[in-house]
C-alpha cells in the first residue's frame, strides 16, 4: 500500500465529517448549502466513515433514504475493495 493512503483516508474522512456539520449549520441558519453531489463526492473519495459518522452525529440528511443507504454501502464497498487489495499483495 502506498504510504499516502492512510493519510489520504484520514484527511478525506475529516473533511466529510466537517462538511456534514457545516452543511447542517448552514441549513439551520438558512444560508447557502453544500450541494448533495459534493457530500457524495467526499464519500466516493474514501470519506465514507466520516460522512456516515457526521450524518448521524449532526443528525443531518438522515431523513433522505439515499444518504442512509448509499453512504454506508459505498463505504463497505470501498473498504472491502481496499482490504481485498491489501490481502492479495
C-alpha positions in Angstrom: 0.0 0.0 0.0 1.4 3.4 -0.9 2.4 5.4 2.2 0.0 8.3 1.4 -3.2 6.1 1.5 -3.7 6.2 5.3 -3.1 10.0 5.4 -5.5 10.5 2.5 -8.2 8.4 4.2 -7.8 10.3 7.4 -7.9 13.7 5.6 -10.9 12.9 3.4 -12.9 11.4 6.4 -12.2 14.6 8.4 -13.4 16.7 5.5 -16.5 14.6 5.0 -17.4 14.8 8.7 -16.8 18.6 8.8 -18.8 19.1 5.7 -21.8 17.4 7.2 -21.5 19.6 10.3 -21.1 22.7 8.2 -24.0 21.9 6.0 -26.2 21.3 9.0 -25.2 24.6 10.5 -25.9 26.4 7.2 -29.3 24.6 7.0 -30.3 25.8 10.4 -29.1 29.4 9.6 -30.9 29.4 6.2 -27.7 30.1 4.4 -26.0 28.8 1.2 -25.7 25.0 1.4 -23.1 22.4 0.3 -24.5 20.6 -2.7 -25.5 17.0 -2.1 -23.3 15.9 -5.0 -20.3 17.3 -3.2 -21.2 15.4 0.0 -21.4 12.2 -2.0 -18.1 13.1 -3.7 -16.3 13.2 -0.4 -17.7 9.7 0.4 -16.7 8.4 -3.0 -13.2 9.7 -2.5 -12.9 7.5 0.6 -14.6 9.6 3.3 -17.5 7.2 3.9 -16.7 6.7 7.6 -16.5 10.4 8.3 -19.6 11.2 6.1 -21.7 8.5 7.8 -20.5 9.4 11.3 -21.2 13.1 10.5 -24.7 12.3 9.2 -25.7 10.6 12.5 -23.6 12.8 14.8 -25.1 16.0 13.5 -28.5 14.3 12.6 -28.2 15.7 9.1 -29.6 14.1 6.0 -30.9 11.2 8.0 -34.4 11.5 6.5 -33.1 11.1 3.0 -33.1 7.4 2.2 -30.4 7.7 -0.4 -27.9 9.1 2.2 -28.8 6.4 4.8 -28.4 3.6 2.3 -25.6 4.8 0.0 -23.2 6.4 2.4 -22.7 3.1 4.3 -23.0 1.0 1.2 -20.3 2.9 -0.6 -18.1 2.8 2.5 -18.4 -1.0 2.8 -17.7 -1.5 -0.9 -14.6 0.8 -0.9 -13.1 -0.5 2.3 -13.9 -4.1 1.2 -12.1 -3.5 -2.1 -9.1 -1.9 -0.2 -8.9 -4.8 2.2 -9.1 -7.3 -0.7 -6.2 -5.5 -2.4 -4.1 -5.5 0.8 -4.6 -9.2 1.3 -3.7 -10.0 -2.2 -0.3 -8.2 -2.2 
